[in-house]
Amino acid sequence: SWAAAPAGYDYRVDLRVVYQYYCDNLPRPDEPQYPLWQGLRPTSTLTATGLRARLEECTGHASPPAERTALQQRNLDDILAVTGIPERTLESHLRFSVFTFRDIVHKRLGDRNPFTNTGVRYSGSHDDEALNAGVERFTADPAAARDLSYDSDLTGKVKIPVLTLHAIGDPTAFVEHEAAYRDALAGAHRDRNLVQTFTDEHEHSGLSTSEYANSIAALDGWVRTGDRPTPRSIAASCARFDRAYGTGCLYEPEYRPSSYSSRVLPRPGGTSWPAMTAAQEKSWSRVDGVGIAP
């Protein structure tokens, strides 16, 4: 009954098709064509530098706004509005949707498609009707989606304490990923093993050293004593480490991220967590050759 690959790929699937709708240069009309779920045809010699040039050609992404053409600005505005991807990480997300997808499809899944955007309604552009009529659509090969899910999805059945630290403004792994993780553990009745903390920061990594040290100490104390900390107690204990490191304590102990589907357009059946139950994992483990190529 599996319909799509892990939901963590969905917003990059959306970026790949929305980008091509507006830019029509990956591939160009005079280049060999391929379905966009491949990311890139396997024999392409396109480099990250070449991809950056095509992004710039279409959107003026690396240029000051005053130097962009009206069409470039509209293309950029539409791509960002529809996908919800921050402008400063647009290029890196596009690289994932091109080069990582090529690796997954051609090297790991034997040229099978694990992705779907069938039934997704895109919105936020200057002409949503035209976008939805013209964007490329595809449906996953169920076996390919199963194999990628088996490799990547979580059952939520964690048996040890887990403490997370996530920047609210993370532009790469959106903070709503934490809601999906929380719901996966709750769906497996293991959320008692999870404490999540959030900070008023805006990077994917390289957060405050004081917070890292504080998180490690809080997790260590939980493991040693069995006393489960709270976001508020973790925020309160950070000052001790900040006296040593001086990088700040930016915790927001009352923050709770919105659902994953509030940020990433869900696929049919894609709002239940865990995405792969322990029973599914056990059943799939009996399938000969299940999973992706190493």
C-alpha positions in Angstrom: 0.0 0.0 0.0 3.1 2.3 0.0 2.5 5.2 -2.4 5.6 7.4 -2.2 9.2 7.6 -1.0 10.1 9.1 2.4 8.4 12.4 2.8 11.7 14.1 3.5 12.3 14.2 -0.2 8.9 15.7 -1.1 9.8 19.4 -1.1 12.8 18.7 -3.3 10.6 16.8 -5.7 8.4 19.8 -5.8 11.3 22.1 -6.3 12.6 20.0 -9.2 9.3 20.2 -11.2 8.4 23.8 -10.3 11.9 24.9 -11.3 11.6 23.2 -14.6 8.2 24.6 -15.3 9.5 28.2 -14.9 13.1 27.8 -16.2 12.8 25.1 -18.9 16.6 24.7 -18.9 17.2 21.5 -17.0 17.0 20.0 -19.5 16.8 22.7 -22.2 14.4 22.0 -25.1 17.4 21.1 -27.4 19.0 18.7 -24.9 18.1 15.0 -24.4 14.9 14.8 -22.4 14.3 12.7 -19.3 11.6 12.4 -16.6 12.3 14.9 -13.8 12.1 12.2 -11.1 15.5 11.1 -12.4 17.0 14.4 -11.2 19.5 14.3 -14.1 20.1 11.8 -16.9 22.8 9.4 -15.9 25.3 10.4 -18.7 25.0 14.1 -18.1 28.3 16.0 -17.5 26.5 18.9 -15.8 28.5 20.1 -12.8 27.5 22.1 -9.7 29.0 25.2 -11.4 26.9 24.5 -14.5 23.8 24.1 -12.4 24.5 27.4 -10.7 24.8 29.1 -14.1 21.4 27.8 -15.2 19.8 28.9 -11.9 21.3 32.4 -12.4 20.2 32.5 -16.0 16.6 31.8 -15.0 16.3 33.7 -11.8 19.2 36.1 -11.3 19.6 34.4 -8.0 23.2 35.5 -7.4 22.7 39.0 -8.7 21.5 42.1 -6.8 17.7 42.5 -7.2 18.3 45.7 -9.2 20.2 43.8 -11.8 17.6 41.1 -12.4 15.2 41.3 -15.3 11.5 41.4 -14.6 11.1 37.8 -15.8 14.0 36.6 -13.6 12.5 38.3 -10.5 9.1 36.8 -11.2 10.6 33.3 -11.8 12.5 33.6 -8.5 9.5 34.9 -6.6 7.2 32.1 -7.9 9.7 29.3 -7.2 10.3 30.5 -3.6 6.6 31.1 -2.9 5.4 27.8 -4.3 8.1 25.6 -2.6 8.6 27.5 0.6 12.3 27.1 0.3 14.4 30.0 1.7 16.2 32.1 -1.0 19.6 31.7 0.6 19.5 27.9 0.4 17.7 27.6 -3.0 20.8 26.5 -4.8 21.7 23.8 -2.3 18.2 22.4 -2.4 18.3 22.4 -6.2 21.6 20.5 -6.1 19.9 17.8 -4.0 17.0 17.6 -6.4 19.3 17.1 -9.3 22.5 15.3 -8.2 21.2 13.4 -5.2 18.1 12.3 -7.1 20.3 11.0 -9.9 22.3 9.0 -7.4 19.2 7.6 -5.7 17.5 6.6 -9.0 20.3 5.4 -11.1 22.9 4.0 -8.6 20.6 2.8 -5.8 17.3 1.9 -7.3 18.1 0.4 -10.7 16.5 3.3 -12.6 13.2 3.0 -10.8 11.1 5.9 -9.7 10.4 6.3 -5.9 8.9 9.8 -6.1 5.4 11.1 -6.8 3.7 14.4 -7.1 0.4 13.1 -8.5 -2.5 14.9 -6.7 -0.4 17.7 -5.3 -1.9 21.1 -5.7 0.7 23.9 -6.0 -0.1 27.4 -4.9 1.4 30.8 -4.3 2.5 31.7 -7.8 1.2 34.5 -10.0 -0.8 31.9 -12.0 -1.6 28.7 -10.0 -3.9 27.4 -12.7 -1.3 27.5 -15.4 1.3 26.0 -13.0 -0.8 23.1 -12.0 -1.8 22.4 -15.6 1.8 22.6 -16.9 4.0 21.1 -14.2 5.3 17.6 -14.9 3.5 14.9 -13.0 4.6 11.3 -12.1 3.7 8.5 -9.8 6.1 6.3 -7.9 6.9 2.7 -8.7 5.5 1.0 -5.6 8.5 -1.3 -5.2 11.0 1.5 -5.6 9.2 3.6 -3.0 9.1 0.6 -0.7 12.8 0.0 -1.1 13.7 3.7 -0.4 11.3 3.7 2.6 12.9 0.6 4.0 16.3 2.2 3.8 15.4 5.6 5.1 12.1 5.8 7.1 12.0 5.4 10.8 9.7 3.1 12.8 9.8 5.4 15.8 10.6 2.4 18.1 13.6 4.0 19.9 14.6 2.3 23.1 17.0 4.9 24.5 16.7 8.6 25.5 16.9 11.0 22.6 17.4 14.7 23.0 17.2 17.0 19.9 18.5 20.5 19.4 17.1 22.3 16.3 17.2 25.9 15.1 13.7 27.3 14.5 15.0 29.1 11.3 16.9 26.1 9.9 16.9 26.7 6.1 18.0 23.2 5.1 16.2 20.7 7.4 13.1 22.7 8.2 12.1 22.7 11.9 8.8 21.0 10.9 10.9 17.8 10.4 10.9 17.7 14.2 7.1 17.5 14.3 7.3 14.4 12.0 9.9 12.8 14.2 7.8 13.5 17.3 4.7 12.1 15.7 6.7 9.0 14.5 7.8 8.2 18.1 4.3 9.0 19.4 2.8 6.7 16.8 5.1 3.9 18.1 4.3 4.8 21.7 7.9 5.8 22.4 7.6 9.5 22.7 8.5 9.2 26.4 12.0 8.6 25.1 12.1 12.0 23.4 12.8 15.6 24.5 13.0 18.3 21.9 14.6 21.7 22.3 14.5 24.6 19.9 16.5 27.8 19.6 16.1 31.2 18.0 18.8 30.5 15.4 18.8 30.4 11.7 21.4 27.9 10.6 21.4 24.2 9.8 24.5 23.5 11.8 27.1 25.6 13.7 24.7 26.5 16.5 25.9 27.9 19.8 28.7 25.9 21.4 27.1 26.6 24.8 23.9 24.9 23.6 25.8 21.9 22.3 27.6 21.4 25.6 24.4 21.9 27.6 22.6 19.3 25.4 25.2 16.7 25.9 25.3 17.2 29.6 21.5 17.1 29.8 21.3 13.9 27.8 24.1 12.4 29.9 22.3 13.2 33.1 19.0 11.7 31.7 20.8 8.4 30.8 22.7 8.2 34.1 19.8 9.1 36.5 16.7 8.2 34.6 15.3 11.7 35.3 13.8 13.0 32.1 14.6 16.7 31.5 12.2 19.3 30.1 12.8 22.0 27.5 12.5 24.5 30.3 15.1 22.8 32.6 17.5 22.4 29.7 17.1 26.1 28.8 17.8 27.0 32.5 20.9 24.9 32.7 22.6 26.5 29.7 23.9 29.6 31.6 26.5 27.4 33.3 28.0 26.4 30.0 27.7 29.9 28.5 30.0 31.1 31.2 32.7 28.8 29.7 31.9 29.2 26.0 30.2 32.6 25.8 28.3 31.8 22.6 24.8 32.5 23.9 21.8 30.5 25.0 18.9 31.1 22.6 16.4 28.4 23.7 12.7 28.9 23.1 11.3 26.3 25.6 7.7 26.9 24.8 8.1 26.5 21.1 6.5 23.6 19.3 6.8 23.2 15.5 3.7 22.9 13.3 3.0 19.7 11.5 5.3 18.6 8.7 2.4 18.9 6.2 2.0 22.6 7.1 5.4 23.1 5.5 5.7 20.4 2.9 2.8 19.5 0.5 1.6 16.0 1.5 1.2 13.1 -0.8 -1.8 10.8 -0.6 -1.4 8.8 2.6 1.6 10.9 3.5 0.4 12.4 6.8 0.5 9.3 9.0 3.5 8.7 11.3 5.5 6.6 11.6 5.8 6.4 7.8 7.0 2.9 8.1 5.6 0.9 11.1 7.6 -1.8 12.8 5.2 -4.3 11.4 5.9 -3.0 7.9 9.6 -3.2 8.4 9.4 -6.8 9.6 7.2 -7.7 6.7 9.4 -6.0 4.1 12.5 -7.6 5.6 11.3 -10.9 4.2 11.3 -9.5 0.7 14.3 -10.8 -1.3 16.6 -7.9 -2.2 14.5 -5.2 -0.4 16.2 -1.9 0.2 18.7 0.2 -1.9 22.0 -0.8 -3.5 25.0 0.0 -1.2 
